Amino acid sequence: MADRKMKMATPAREGRPFRRCSAHFSVRNFSAILDSPAKRFSFAEQTAALVALAVLCLAFAATNAWADEPKPDTVVVSDMTIESLLAPIREKHQVPGLIAGVVGPQGLTTVGAVGVRKLGSPEPMLVTDSIHIGSDTKAMTATLLAMLVEQGKLSWTTTLGEVFADLKPPLDADFAGVTLEQLLTHRSGLPANVNYRKFTGGTLVEQREAMTQEVLSQRPGHPPGSKFLYSNAGYIVAGHIAERVTGQSWENLMTVRLFEPLRMSSAGFGVPGTKDQVDQPWGHLSLLGVNVPRQDDNPPLLGPAGTVHCSFADWAKFVSLHLRAGGDEHGIGPRFQGSGFRVLHLLKPESFRKLHTPPPGERYALGWGVAERPFITGPLLIHSGSNTMWLATAAISQKHHIAFLVAANSADAAAHQACDAALAAVAAHELAQR
């Protein structure tokens, strides 16, 4: 492959080093040294030695635990080549800001940003900024549910009737047999959306419970399993299933089970940044053809369907998890075996294959669409997300062992055209370097 500028450097970190220590100790061997006839140690000396051993064991355990985590956070600088690809696209389509990046097996490899955080303000869009990924959250929700399936708390054939048998009013009989898999593949019979703003009382878990009670007590819009209908409501119900079986909110589950293990420190929910400040990008709502800056989002109860925000570097950590899926028993594909890095094993390969495989005759798997694009050969795992003020797309090519991310802080027709053009331009440039 031709040389490529990759403006990313690993800074010094305080605390534990990111490496596996080659030294090996055992309590048995250490005790043998203490009891050796060559030297008799006093009780105080033996006590001090054992305390030192305990500290060493804790240190080595911590080092080994970290060895399976993603690489330390990196300092990310906007790549000038990516910028040169994005600048004319932004100018042509008049979007406020545009970011695009390339993802490899270890995460983000190249990224560039152009434009501004907010129209009317001078602050530039930065590659370290957090962006709202909208419905790209669905792949994260599906991944979380796959973890619960592996833990035996659920199965892909778990039905709504089994989880919500106590609903009052009771769920409609036609919904009783709908499975978790049907919810995640948008084949449940649930509507695309409901009036989410009417569910305002209590905690987010209680709001999702109220919404679930209402939508499941009504007749399905079509026979469950009979056809595809993209449903945000279905993903909210799926997220609430996770809340039901764990006793924790979806937000807490996402944070503890996904964001923290992947070290996605920028990940959060809702609008990025501080209210009325331009410390992060603003979304832009198209009103009469004019992009108006807005710090707004859909109601928080939509979380499982699409409220996550994060930086490109952190989003890439999640995307790379799916990029390198498949292969050996640890989910490491043949391209990456023996490559000198270790990965976090959040799911088994069969779980990733489930998440990436659509039902027969369909093009939507579990949180991922499956499609082809003219700029690359072979199928892509692809998904776009928008809260009507942001637009973000992730595309994974397991055939070419590469993924691409693109986002704009607006979501009108021009933003869609800009993101499509940026995705194609960055992909074409990257593949040409191989």
GUVOSE-36221 format. One line per field, with one value per residue (C-alpha): residue in three letters; x, y, z. Coordinates in steps of 0.02 Angstrom, whole numbers, plus 50000, padded with zeros to 5 digits. Example, Ala and Ser with C-alpha at 12.3 -4.5 7.8 and 13.67 -1.06 7.14 Angstrom:
! residues 2
residuo c(ala:ser);
u c(50615:50684);
v c(49775:49947);
w c(50390:50357);
***
This chain:
! residues 434
residuo c(met:ala:asp:arg:lys:met:lys:met:ala:thr:pro:ala:arg:glu:gly:arg:pro:phe:arg:arg:cys:ser:ala:his:phe:ser:val:arg:asn:phe:ser:ala:ile:leu:asp:ser:pro:ala:lys:arg:phe:ser:phe:ala:glu:gln:thr:ala:ala:leu:val:ala:leu:ala:val:leu:cys:leu:ala:phe:ala:ala:thr:asn:ala:trp:ala:asp:glu:pro:lys:pro:asp:thr:val:val:val:ser:asp:met:thr:ile:glu:ser:leu:leu:ala:pro:ile:arg:glu:lys:his:gln:val:pro:gly:leu:ile:ala:gly:val:val:gly:pro:gln:gly:leu:thr:thr:val:gly:ala:val:gly:val:arg:lys:leu:gly:ser:pro:glu:pro:met:leu:val:thr:asp:ser:ile:his:ile:gly:ser:asp:thr:lys:ala:met:thr:ala:thr:leu:leu:ala:met:leu:val:glu:gln:gly:lys:leu:ser:trp:thr:thr:thr:leu:gly:glu:val:phe:ala:asp:leu:lys:pro:pro:leu:asp:ala:asp:phe:ala:gly:val:thr:leu:glu:gln:leu:leu:thr:his:arg:ser:gly:leu:pro:ala:asn:val:asn:tyr:arg:lys:phe:thr:gly:gly:thr:leu:val:glu:gln:arg:glu:ala:met:thr:gln:glu:val:leu:ser:gln:arg:pro:gly:his:pro:pro:gly:ser:lys:phe:leu:tyr:ser:asn:ala:gly:tyr:ile:val:ala:gly:his:ile:ala:glu:arg:val:thr:gly:gln:ser:trp:glu:asn:leu:met:thr:val:arg:leu:phe:glu:pro:leu:arg:met:ser:ser:ala:gly:phe:gly:val:pro:gly:thr:lys:asp:gln:val:asp:gln:pro:trp:gly:his:leu:ser:leu:leu:gly:val:asn:val:pro:arg:gln:asp:asp:asn:pro:pro:leu:leu:gly:pro:ala:gly:thr:val:his:cys:ser:phe:ala:asp:trp:ala:lys:phe:val:ser:leu:his:leu:arg:ala:gly:gly:asp:glu:his:gly:ile:gly:pro:arg:phe:gln:gly:ser:gly:phe:arg:val:leu:his:leu:leu:lys:pro:glu:ser:phe:arg:lys:leu:his:thr:pro:pro:pro:gly:glu:arg:tyr:ala:leu:gly:trp:gly:val:ala:glu:arg:pro:phe:ile:thr:gly:pro:leu:leu:ile:his:ser:gly:ser:asn:thr:met:trp:leu:ala:thr:ala:ala:ile:ser:gln:lys:his:his:ile:ala:phe:leu:val:ala:ala:asn:ser:ala:asp:ala:ala:ala:his:gln:ala:cys:asp:ala:ala:leu:ala:ala:val:ala:ala:his:glu:leu:ala:gln:arg);
u c(50000:50061:50115:49976:49978:49901:49903:49873:49995:49985:50019:50096:49966:49964:49929:49939:50037:49946:50046:50053:50198:50298:50346:50253:50235:50145:50110:50176:50346:50359:50319:50453:50581:50527:50540:50706:50836:50966:50897:50775:50672:50600:50411:50417:50518:50397:50247:50326:50366:50188:50117:50234:50176:49993:50031:50123:49979:49854:49966:49987:49801:49761:49888:49817:49639:49688:49780:49614:49545:49556:49714:49735:49650:49747:49779:49682:49727:49628:49706:49738:49700:49529:49498:49538:49409:49275:49297:49223:49081:49036:49046:48935:48800:48814:48814:48876:49005:49064:49173:49232:49348:49422:49414:49531:49532:49600:49488:49502:49651:49619:49493:49461:49338:49284:49157:49090:49006:48865:48812:48841:48982:49167:49210:49272:49211:49347:49384:49378:49202:49056:48921:48743:48732:48542:48481:48658:48622:48516:48670:48728:48560:48562:48740:48686:48542:48660:48762:48606:48568:48742:48718:48557:48445:48358:48355:48325:48157:48104:47928:47839:47711:47847:47925:47766:47640:47594:47551:47390:47300:47361:47456:47359:47358:47442:47592:47613:47715:47828:48010:48160:48234:48078:48089:48270:48240:48087:47964:47860:47703:47736:47715:47860:47832:47707:47678:47829:47805:47648:47752:47831:47798:47921:48090:48144:48114:47937:47909:47963:47850:47703:47740:47761:47593:47506:47579:47566:47384:47336:47317:47474:47480:47509:47530:47694:47831:47742:47843:47977:47927:48066:48008:48085:47946:48004:48181:48116:48018:48175:48275:48140:48154:48336:48276:48147:48265:48408:48319:48429:48396:48450:48565:48654:48668:48744:48867:48924:48918:48970:49043:49156:49230:49265:49330:49208:49235:49146:48988:48827:48644:48552:48627:48817:48893:48838:48672:48688:48877:48972:49092:49024:48935:48752:48626:48536:48352:48295:48154:48089:48251:48362:48472:48435:48554:48467:48521:48378:48343:48203:48126:48251:48138:48190:48363:48369:48315:48434:48499:48686:48819:49007:49169:49225:49367:49245:49117:49258:49294:49119:49121:49290:49215:49095:49226:49340:49199:49205:49353:49422:49338:49378:49298:49464:49459:49602:49665:49700:49767:49947:49945:50015:49863:49732:49548:49408:49294:49121:49029:49059:49076:48906:48825:48906:48849:48673:48680:48746:48628:48458:48306:48289:48245:48274:48409:48402:48490:48491:48539:48629:48569:48654:48679:48797:48871:48956:49116:49161:49141:49046:48911:48920:48850:48779:48666:48621:48548:48465:48364:48317:48460:48609:48653:48779:48823:48932:48980:49080:49162:49215:49274:49400:49430:49390:49249:49201:49112:49036:48928:48854:48775:48622:48498:48410:48418:48582:48659:48609:48691:48846:48865:48841:48972:49093:49074:49109:49257:49344:49314:49379:49534:49571:49548:49657:49802:49800);
v c(50000:50173:50283:50385:50531:50478:50625:50532:50512:50420:50536:50490:50434:50441:50281:50105:50072:49992:49833:49656:49624:49469:49428:49286:49262:49135:49131:48953:48999:49154:49053:48928:49068:49125:48948:48910:48835:48947:49093:49106:49265:49345:49356:49544:49515:49380:49493:49637:49521:49454:49630:49672:49516:49568:49738:49658:49538:49681:49779:49632:49593:49772:49769:49607:49672:49827:49726:49672:49849:49966:50067:50224:50379:50467:50648:50675:50810:50851:50772:50898:50773:50734:50920:50950:50818:50889:51076:51082:50966:51080:51232:51153:51095:51239:51133:51216:51084:50916:50779:50617:50480:50311:50166:50017:49867:49970:50121:50289:50303:50464:50604:50778:50919:51078:51213:51286:51224:51350:51463:51643:51599:51586:51427:51296:51117:51008:50823:50804:50875:50767:50735:50672:50503:50483:50313:50247:50218:50069:49963:50000:49950:49788:49753:49779:49658:49530:49539:49500:49355:49284:49304:49202:49345:49341:49242:49301:49211:49291:49358:49516:49404:49329:49495:49599:49471:49592:49743:49833:49857:49690:49683:49642:49455:49482:49563:49423:49315:49454:49409:49513:49477:49542:49704:49731:49690:49806:49665:49679:49764:49917:50091:50195:50325:50380:50545:50530:50700:50642:50526:50650:50590:50495:50424:50378:50195:50239:50340:50192:50079:50195:50205:50016:49989:50103:50040:49855:49869:49925:49819:49797:49902:49742:49559:49542:49461:49495:49646:49774:49941:50047:50078:50192:50135:49955:49998:50090:49934:49829:49946:49934:49744:49766:49878:49749:49601:49694:49819:49958:50102:50087:50237:50152:49988:50075:50169:50022:49882:49971:50145:50108:49944:50029:50185:50296:50439:50569:50465:50534:50562:50705:50871:50881:51031:51161:51251:51416:51391:51348:51228:51090:51094:51142:51054:51152:51138:51180:51309:51370:51315:51406:51313:51382:51335:51232:51148:51026:50840:50715:50670:50570:50417:50385:50339:50159:50220:50366:50491:50452:50582:50553:50602:50520:50433:50356:50311:50224:50115:50044:50031:49942:49813:49764:49786:49654:49535:49357:49241:49145:49108:49284:49371:49419:49403:49322:49492:49542:49380:49395:49582:49620:49696:49628:49665:49676:49526:49597:49466:49296:49283:49199:49348:49469:49359:49367:49556:49569:49447:49507:49393:49301:49420:49576:49709:49758:49654:49696:49880:49877:49891:49786:49876:49903:50068:50108:50171:50001:49818:49700:49727:49860:49859:50034:50146:50330:50428:50597:50692:50815:50931:50815:50679:50539:50383:50233:50109:49949:49845:49679:49625:49768:49771:49956:50070:50251:50382:50546:50676:50848:50964:50987:50865:50942:50871:50961:50880:50708:50745:50813:50660:50541:50635:50642:50456:50415:50535:50476:50294:50313:50404:50278:50125:50203:50206:50017);
w c(50000:49960:50105:50178:50297:50459:50577:50738:50881:51046:51191:51357:51481:51668:51761:51694:51534:51389:51371:51434:51552:51510:51690:51776:51963:52070:52255:52263:52190:52297:52454:52405:52403:52576:52644:52558:52676:52594:52693:52837:52840:52996:53018:52981:52823:52764:52798:52701:52557:52549:52548:52404:52313:52334:52259:52113:52081:52077:51959:51840:51845:51800:51659:51589:51599:51501:51371:51296:51288:51139:51116:51221:51157:51022:50979:50818:50692:50536:50382:50243:50105:50178:50200:50017:49968:50083:50051:49874:49928:50072:49959:49826:49946:50071:50229:50390:50434:50365:50440:50362:50421:50383:50506:50519:50637:50782:50756:50669:50551:50455:50478:50413:50449:50360:50397:50557:50714:50698:50555:50604:50726:50683:50778:50654:50651:50729:50704:50894:50905:50958:50828:50847:50761:50767:50710:50698:50883:50829:50793:50970:51044:50944:51004:51184:51161:51084:51244:51345:51229:51257:51445:51437:51493:51323:51163:50985:50994:51159:51128:51183:51267:51377:51427:51444:51509:51650:51542:51584:51469:51402:51240:51083:51046:50878:50963:51090:50971:50904:50937:50986:50815:50728:50827:50778:50593:50584:50551:50711:50644:50752:50676:50617:50753:50885:50975:51090:51172:51262:51373:51492:51669:51779:51734:51559:51602:51657:51499:51392:51493:51461:51276:51265:51353:51231:51068:51112:51167:50991:50835:50728:50571:50473:50520:50618:50515:50350:50292:50332:50407:50482:50660:50791:50907:50885:50940:51093:51141:51111:51223:51355:51348:51401:51543:51597:51605:51690:51802:51733:51615:51434:51460:51605:51511:51361:51469:51575:51446:51287:51309:51457:51391:51224:51313:51219:51341:51234:51213:51286:51248:51167:51111:51119:51206:51332:51318:51223:51202:51043:51130:51017:50849:50840:50732:50596:50553:50378:50387:50219:50139:50265:50391:50564:50708:50843:51004:51009:50997:50996:51166:51271:51279:51098:51161:51097:50926:50909:51037:51053:51021:51020:50934:50772:50863:50987:50855:50760:50912:50900:50710:50711:50829:50689:50553:50625:50671:50607:50590:50739:50905:50965:50818:50737:50548:50453:50392:50573:50646:50701:50673:50845:50927:51043:51039:51164:51148:51178:51074:50998:50807:50792:50877:50755:50610:50679:50690:50512:50426:50361:50356:50189:50049:50155:50159:50342:50472:50659:50673:50505:50327:50192:50027:49882:49823:49657:49739:49813:49765:49876:50006:50142:50316:50314:50417:50421:50563:50581:50709:50569:50623:50600:50474:50503:50403:50441:50305:50335:50199:50274:50102:50096:50285:50297:50356:50325:50431:50375:50463:50436:50564:50455:50378:50229:50053:50022:50176:50112:49946:50032:50144:49998:49896:50043:50076:49893:49880:50037:49996:49818:49878:50014:49905:49770:49893:49910);
***
